[in-house]
Amino acid sequence: MYSLKAELREKKEASKGYVKAILYGPQLKENILLKVKKDEFEKLYKSAGQTSLIELENNKKKYTVLIHDFQTDPLKGHFIHIDFYSPDLKEKIEAEIPIELQGTAPAVALQGTLIQSLNILHVKALPKNLPHKIEIDVSSLKTFEDFIDVSSIKLGKEVEILTNKEEVIASVLKTEDKTLDEEKLKDEETPKDEDKEE
């Protein structure tokens, strides 16, 4: 399990080098205002994401949490606020798990382009069973007719997939066909000489 230290903060407090945070959950009597070191959180987020359990320590108290939400600066992109959620570890929760394609699709060598149509999978599971990410091997995509859909993903009995089973995750599009379609469209949009004379 990942770990992170936090400190209490005042409501309108702004501390250099820190990110404002709030901790809440069904087993907490009230929300707790916190702050975490910016560099430590950024490093943690790259590894943990939003689906890995984190041991959050504050004043010698430890909470098992998930990064439920966050806000970033629209111009600079850095974190400005974080929501830590302390779930009931015995209750299933819903989460969005990122999909990561692995390997090489043989159909790409046939003048094709690998298309990822789905980037996240909506699942339901106990917090401890939430996968950090879902890795999918695309080596089965040997022709332009092949595809990988949600129904082909197996995560075990502990994780229920809520996303529509028929949704396509990955396929290979024939680049040549795409180019021909674009050229055909251009030809249709370009006026002929006869039309110009009129």
C-alpha positions as CSV (number, residue, x, y, z in Angstrom):
1,M,0.0,0.0,0.0
2,Y,1.2,3.5,-0.8
3,S,1.7,6.0,2.1
4,L,1.5,9.8,2.4
5,K,1.8,12.2,5.3
6,A,-0.7,15.1,5.7
7,E,-1.0,18.1,8.1
8,L,-4.0,19.9,9.4
9,R,-4.8,23.3,7.9
10,E,-7.0,26.2,8.5
11,K,-9.9,26.8,6.1
12,K,-8.3,29.7,4.1
13,E,-4.7,28.8,4.8
14,A,-2.4,28.9,1.8
15,S,1.1,27.3,2.4
16,K,3.9,27.5,-0.2
17,G,5.0,24.0,-1.3
18,Y,1.8,22.4,-0.1
19,V,-1.5,21.4,-1.8
20,K,-4.8,21.9,0.0
21,A,-6.8,18.7,0.7
22,I,-9.9,17.5,2.4
23,L,-10.6,14.1,3.9
24,Y,-14.1,12.6,4.1
25,G,-15.9,9.3,4.2
26,P,-18.8,7.3,5.7
27,Q,-17.0,6.4,8.9
28,L,-15.7,9.9,9.6
29,K,-17.9,12.2,11.8
30,E,-16.8,15.3,10.0
31,N,-14.6,16.4,7.1
32,I,-11.0,17.0,7.9
33,L,-9.1,19.9,6.3
34,L,-5.6,18.9,5.4
35,K,-2.5,19.9,3.3
36,V,0.1,17.7,1.7
37,K,3.5,18.4,0.3
38,K,3.2,19.2,-3.4
39,D,6.3,17.2,-4.5
40,E,5.4,14.1,-2.4
41,F,1.8,14.1,-3.7
42,E,2.8,14.5,-7.4
43,K,5.2,11.6,-7.0
44,L,2.6,9.4,-5.3
45,Y,-0.1,10.2,-7.9
46,K,2.1,9.1,-10.8
47,S,2.3,5.6,-9.2
48,A,-1.0,5.3,-7.4
49,G,-3.5,7.1,-9.6
50,Q,-7.1,7.2,-8.4
51,T,-7.7,3.5,-7.8
52,S,-4.9,2.4,-5.4
53,L,-5.4,2.5,-1.7
54,I,-3.2,4.9,0.2
55,E,-2.3,5.0,3.9
56,L,-2.8,8.7,4.8
57,E,-1.2,9.7,8.1
58,N,-2.1,12.7,10.1
59,N,-1.2,13.4,13.8
60,K,-0.3,9.8,14.3
61,K,-3.7,8.7,13.0
62,K,-3.8,6.6,9.8
63,Y,-6.6,6.5,7.3
64,T,-7.0,4.2,4.3
65,V,-8.0,6.4,1.4
66,L,-8.5,6.8,-2.3
67,I,-7.8,9.9,-4.3
68,H,-11.4,10.6,-5.1
69,D,-11.0,13.9,-7.0
70,F,-8.6,16.8,-7.6
71,Q,-8.4,20.2,-9.1
72,T,-5.5,21.6,-11.2
73,D,-4.5,25.0,-12.2
74,P,-5.9,25.6,-15.7
75,L,-2.8,27.4,-16.9
76,K,0.1,25.8,-15.1
77,G,-1.4,22.3,-14.7
78,H,-0.2,21.7,-11.1
79,F,-2.5,20.4,-8.3
80,I,-4.4,23.0,-6.3
81,H,-6.8,20.8,-4.3
82,I,-7.3,17.1,-3.5
83,D,-10.2,15.1,-2.2
84,F,-9.3,12.1,-0.2
85,Y,-12.1,9.6,0.3
86,S,-11.9,7.1,3.2
87,P,-14.3,4.2,2.1
88,D,-15.9,1.5,4.1
89,L,-13.5,-1.3,3.2
90,K,-16.3,-3.9,3.5
91,E,-18.5,-2.2,1.0
92,K,-18.1,-2.3,-2.8
93,I,-17.6,1.0,-4.6
94,E,-17.7,2.0,-8.2
95,A,-14.5,3.3,-10.0
96,E,-13.1,4.1,-13.4
97,I,-10.0,2.1,-14.2
98,P,-7.7,3.3,-17.0
99,I,-7.0,1.0,-19.9
100,E,-3.5,0.6,-21.2
101,L,-2.8,-1.2,-24.5
102,Q,0.2,-3.5,-24.6
103,G,2.2,-5.1,-27.4
104,T,2.0,-4.8,-31.1
105,A,-1.1,-5.4,-33.4
106,P,0.0,-7.4,-36.5
107,A,-2.6,-5.7,-38.6
108,V,-0.7,-2.4,-38.2
109,A,2.0,-3.8,-40.5
110,L,-0.7,-4.1,-43.2
111,Q,-1.0,-0.3,-43.6
112,G,-3.2,0.0,-40.5
113,T,-3.5,2.3,-37.5
114,L,-4.2,1.1,-34.0
115,I,-7.4,2.7,-32.6
116,Q,-8.2,2.8,-28.9
117,S,-11.9,3.6,-28.7
118,L,-12.2,3.1,-24.9
119,N,-9.8,4.6,-22.4
120,I,-11.5,3.6,-19.1
121,L,-13.5,0.7,-17.7
122,H,-16.3,1.3,-15.2
123,V,-16.1,-1.4,-12.5
124,K,-17.5,-2.2,-9.0
125,A,-15.4,-4.0,-6.3
126,L,-14.2,-3.8,-2.8
127,P,-11.6,-1.0,-2.4
128,K,-8.8,-3.5,-1.9
129,N,-9.7,-5.4,-5.1
130,L,-9.7,-2.3,-7.4
131,P,-7.1,-2.8,-10.2
132,H,-4.7,0.1,-10.6
133,K,-5.0,-0.2,-14.4
134,I,-6.1,-2.7,-17.0
135,E,-3.4,-3.9,-19.5
136,I,-4.7,-5.3,-22.7
137,D,-2.5,-7.2,-25.2
138,V,-3.3,-6.2,-28.8
139,S,-1.4,-9.0,-30.5
140,S,-4.7,-10.7,-31.3
141,L,-5.5,-7.9,-33.8
142,K,-4.2,-9.7,-36.9
143,T,-6.7,-8.4,-39.5
144,F,-8.9,-5.3,-40.0
145,E,-11.9,-7.3,-39.0
146,D,-10.5,-8.2,-35.5
147,F,-11.4,-6.2,-32.5
148,I,-11.2,-6.4,-28.7
149,D,-14.4,-5.5,-26.8
150,V,-15.3,-5.3,-23.2
151,S,-16.7,-8.8,-23.1
152,S,-13.2,-10.2,-23.7
153,I,-11.8,-8.7,-20.5
154,K,-11.7,-11.0,-17.5
155,L,-10.9,-9.4,-14.1
156,G,-12.0,-12.3,-11.9
157,K,-15.0,-12.8,-9.6
158,E,-13.9,-9.9,-7.2
159,V,-14.4,-7.2,-9.9
160,E,-17.7,-6.6,-11.6
161,I,-17.5,-4.8,-15.0
162,L,-20.3,-2.2,-15.4
163,T,-19.3,-0.9,-18.9
164,N,-21.4,-2.3,-21.8
165,K,-20.0,-5.6,-22.8
166,E,-20.4,-4.8,-26.5
167,E,-18.3,-1.6,-26.4
168,V,-15.1,-1.9,-28.6
169,I,-11.9,-1.2,-26.8
170,A,-9.3,-1.5,-29.6
171,S,-9.2,-2.3,-33.4
172,V,-7.0,-1.6,-36.4
173,L,-8.2,0.8,-39.1
174,K,-6.9,0.4,-42.6
175,T,-5.0,3.6,-43.3
176,E,-5.5,3.2,-47.1
177,D,-9.3,3.1,-46.8
178,K,-9.2,6.3,-44.7
179,T,-7.1,8.1,-47.3
180,L,-9.4,7.0,-50.1
181,D,-12.5,8.2,-48.2
182,E,-10.8,11.6,-47.7
183,E,-9.9,11.9,-51.4
184,K,-13.4,10.8,-52.4
185,L,-14.9,13.5,-50.2
186,K,-12.6,16.1,-51.7
187,D,-13.6,15.1,-55.2
188,E,-17.3,15.5,-54.2
189,E,-16.7,18.9,-52.7
190,T,-14.6,20.2,-55.7
191,P,-16.8,21.8,-58.4
192,K,-16.4,20.3,-61.9
193,D,-15.5,22.5,-64.9
194,E,-19.1,22.1,-66.2
195,D,-20.4,23.5,-63.0
196,K,-18.0,26.5,-63.1
197,E,-19.2,27.5,-66.6
198,E,-22.8,27.7,-65.4
